[in-house]
């Protein structure tokens, strides 16, 4: 939480930091962290120990409360080739146990990438609204990312026979997620966000396939030499969080992560080199340090104040409305949006009210729609086109008409379609596209809007984000009267097809 | 008295940028409704709001430098 800046926190270790230069070389063996017995802090040189002088993450151990999962320090990224670094970073992505709304995907990935979780959440929600890719990506992360406390990913639990048999609930969840991902990815070939979706799905699969093989010496329990969770050390090659987990946690993790001792030989031989430069047979993945349990959120009155002020202002506006003043369309959401925006601006420096972002997003969409919709209803649009086109022959039909903004009405009732197979295409960036077709023509309409509504022959009305409809209508006479193929699109606005009654 | 209610902290770029975007959308609405802005202009003004908010966010982030950036990560 951004209010934390003022106070020293048991801050999380910093994965990207090439730490050796900056911190006192607190002996890594001095951290009194809990761990399995029999694996005492004996030396500074077993496998997995970071280079001497590597700083322990600041703030450990925390003064009280549940011990946070111990974060191993990061490897010095500078020594690793860029491609490996990227792969390692991808592999180090985790779902967060603590920083979560649904399954911790955004929280964990944001942490792994070093960005604000709120940003990822907003992107996910927006991608969900515009086409649904957000859901697919979230499901992908949920399925493939392990949890930062050592729990393997759902995919691993399903496919890795060395782990304990997953519960039926886990299986069901994983199957649902896999179906969602499959459907989403298969549909990606005909979507605007398809390339993004495919690229990320591919990256996810690569990470999944490249995930560290289970060590052969799974039986080497938590107490085994060189195994995970040696207290007093920062085992760079062991997974996040295992140090606080019991034996079950450690062994559950062991199924998906490398344990250096399994392949790297006796501790004495492997102690000198940094782990990531170790034997080629044992490429260790730098794990992502888990997030310590988030401190309790600092209470701020700003959110409550802003919401209250918004309600108050809306009440005043409603009173004005009732008293007979003619309010413009969208006055309510615009006023609320203004106050939410002011609250957020204040929150940039004073107090904290980031939850307002979600309310603001909804209000912004409503206000935008009101902004672009109102002028056409009121005929206020001055610079936008306002066309009434009355066509009389098939040859006049545009195949690819483009309008930037405004209102365009095509009247095709006088076009003789009898015995013809005609097609027409039109696109408007912002605004309204209305096509009136003759009574008897057989129409097939493909209509789409980025944001807005589609009304096809009064029978198929839908709206929202990314509307895409196809409809065939033969008219009251059934087949006959010629055919017309309509392809209509509005980026931000309204598409309507009417059938003339006479 | 205000100080007792809310605490001052380093700039929260997320709040700042989204606040600016929302105020920009509200301003867009007000301009369109008052006929100061026609629709083709609005299709320029809208993206301009995003560009300006983004530039301000970048500027604030860069100016703040390393100071406190890690704290931003935890939300």
Interface residues (C-beta under 8 A of the other chain):
Chain A: X1 X2 X3 X4 X5 X6 X9 X11 X12 X14 X99 X110 X111 X114 X115 X116 X117 X118 X119 X291 X294 X298 X300 X301 X302 X305 X328 X329 X330 X331 X334 X335 X337 X338 X340 X341 X342 X343 X344 X345 X346 X347 X348 X349 X350 X351 X352 X353 X354 X356 X357 X360 X363 X364 X367 X368 X370 X371 X372 X374 X375 X380 X381 X382 X383 X384 X404 X405 X406 X429 X430 X431
Chain B: X2 X5 X6 X7 X8 X9 X10 X11 X12 X13 X14 X15 X16 X18 X19 X20 X21 X22 X23 X25 X26 X28 X29 X30 X32 X33 X35 X38 X39 X40 X41 X42 X43 X46 X68 X70 X71 X72 X73 X74 X75
